[in-house]
């Protein structure tokens, strides 16, 4: 299953050293909702899955993978009922970055593991 969201989540640098948890909560809710909106729920959540997140940025600027760790997206996959849990025992996670000036987006590939 591939989920394509025509946006990029905020870098975690947006929240570093700030005491405003409301911005974090609002962004988390927004991204959970986006994952739910753009995905199709399987009959039953995957107990084990490989998740590959690829961010296609609008610019070729330097982007650190640790600032785009997929937290909001993985929580969204759990809330949407696609994966059972986002713990290490349930998923294998890969994060990649690319460049697409005309079509910045976030692609989430979820493959059920047997």
C-alpha positions in Angstrom: 0.0 0.0 0.0 1.3 3.5 -0.9 -0.1 6.6 0.7 0.8 9.9 -1.0 0.2 13.2 0.9 0.9 16.3 -1.1 2.6 18.0 1.8 5.7 17.6 4.0 5.4 17.4 7.8 7.2 20.1 9.8 10.7 19.5 10.9 11.1 18.6 14.5 13.3 21.7 14.8 10.1 23.6 14.8 9.5 22.3 18.4 13.0 22.2 19.7 13.4 24.3 22.8 9.9 25.7 22.7 7.4 25.4 25.5 4.4 25.7 23.3 3.0 22.2 23.3 -0.2 23.4 21.5 1.6 23.8 18.2 3.0 20.3 18.5 -0.4 18.9 19.3 -2.1 20.8 16.5 0.5 19.5 14.0 0.3 16.0 15.3 -3.5 16.0 14.9 -3.3 17.5 11.5 -0.9 14.9 10.2 -2.8 12.0 11.9 -5.9 13.3 10.0 -4.0 13.6 6.7 -2.8 10.0 6.9 -6.3 8.8 7.7 -7.7 10.9 4.8 -5.3 9.7 2.2 -5.2 6.0 3.1 -7.4 3.0 2.6 -7.9 0.9 5.8 -7.2 -2.8 5.4 -9.6 -5.4 6.7 -7.4 -5.9 9.7 -4.3 -3.8 10.8 -0.9 -5.3 9.9 0.6 -7.0 12.9 4.1 -6.6 11.4 5.0 -4.3 8.5 7.8 -2.6 6.7 7.2 1.2 6.5 9.2 3.3 4.1 8.7 7.1 4.3 10.1 9.2 1.4 10.0 13.0 1.6 10.2 14.8 -1.7 11.3 18.3 -0.8 10.7 21.4 -3.0 14.3 22.5 -2.6 17.7 20.8 -2.7 18.5 22.4 0.7 20.1 20.1 3.3 17.5 18.2 5.4 18.5 16.0 8.3 16.7 12.6 8.5 16.5 12.8 12.3 14.3 15.9 12.0 11.9 14.0 9.9 11.6 10.8 12.0 8.0 10.0 10.9 6.4 10.3 14.4 3.3 12.0 13.2 3.0 9.6 10.2 3.4 6.4 12.2 0.9 7.6 14.8 -1.5 8.3 11.8 -1.0 4.8 10.5 -1.9 3.3 13.9 -4.9 5.6 14.2 -6.1 4.8 10.7 -5.9 1.1 11.5 -3.2 0.3 9.0 -0.7 -1.0 11.4 -1.4 -2.5 14.8 1.3 -0.7 16.6 4.3 1.5 15.8 6.8 -0.2 18.1 10.1 -1.8 17.0 8.5 -5.2 17.5 5.9 -4.4 14.9 7.6 -2.3 12.2 10.8 -1.9 10.3 11.2 1.7 9.4 13.2 3.3 6.5 13.3 7.1 6.0 14.5 8.6 2.7 14.6 12.0 1.1 14.3 13.2 -2.4 13.8 16.4 -4.5 10.8 17.3 -6.6 10.5 21.0 -7.2 7.1 20.7 -8.9 5.5 18.1 -6.7 6.7 18.2 -3.0 5.1 15.4 -1.1 5.3 12.6 1.5 5.1 9.0 0.3 4.5 6.2 2.8 4.9 2.6 1.6 3.5 0.0 3.9 4.2 -3.7 3.2 2.8 -6.4 5.4 5.3 -8.8 6.8 4.5 -12.4 7.1 
